Amino acid sequence: MFSGPREKGQGVLVMELQLLPPSKKTQNRVYTFAVNNRKYVLKVYRGFDRFARRGREKLLIEHWKHKGFKVPEICDMEIESAAEPYLVTKFIDGPSLRTYLSGAQPGEQLEMLSRLFEQMSNRHHIAIETNDERLVQYDANSRNIICAQDGFYFVDFEAFNRKHLSVEESASIEAATLCRWIAGDIGVKFLEEVVRIMARAYQRDIGLLKLIVARTTARPFQFYHRWKNARHKKKNPAAATKYDVADTLARVITCVR
């Protein structure tokens, strides 16, 4: 039991926090709680760089919201007894993309992905046109996208551009990485359909699509990289690799010109 939340002029409430099991290895702790029948999320940051990660996440959430993209709404609440630093946001009602894809029919999956990539391509187009690296999700995966009634909400903004890549390079990595996650969620046999959906969505930014291919297939020492890729596929046949995405995209890219 934690005391809180407390806002100006409000007394202290006692509430019960429900710990959400982590979907990946992390030092953080994420809880849900309810006040007056409204549900919230409390994220407690842990680790040596916890204050920096909290500050970065708050900054990016506010930036995405200012630019018109869907993110959780930050709530100015004081949670007494909670470890610092933390961030409170409104709970987004809906499954993660990964959960949705695992239970939907193939036709529903592909229709949902078409809408998702259209939304992503609009964001990436603005990011590239305005050279705005803050509009890239640097931890792209299907667990960090919530499928709500009014659209797709992106969550988890702690990661940042560690290699100081260009905005177009970073956006291409986000798109390609998400393709790999989606193929892992619904099956590698659907990879080509997923890639075609992505390619159609990114028609006006054909350079981004070409960059996805070039960053993988134009690297030196291709024999070595493809040998590593083949070894990885042998160990993990259900996983989609960088070469799976790049080779498939190279085959379909002419169809979107």
Secondary structure, DSSP 4 states (H G I P E B T S, - for coil): -EE--B-TT----EE-PEEPPPSS--S-EEEEEEETTEEEEEEE--STTHHHHHHHHHHHHHHHHHTT---PPEE--B-TTPPSSEEEEEPP-S-BHHHHHHHS-HHHHHHHHHHHHHHHHHHHHHHHHHT-GGGS-SS--GGGEEEETTEEEE-------TT---HHHHHHHHHHHHHHHHHHHH-GGGHHHHHHHHHHHTGGGHHHHHHHHHHHHTSS-HHHHHHHHHHHHHH-TTSPPHHHHHHHHHHHGGGG-
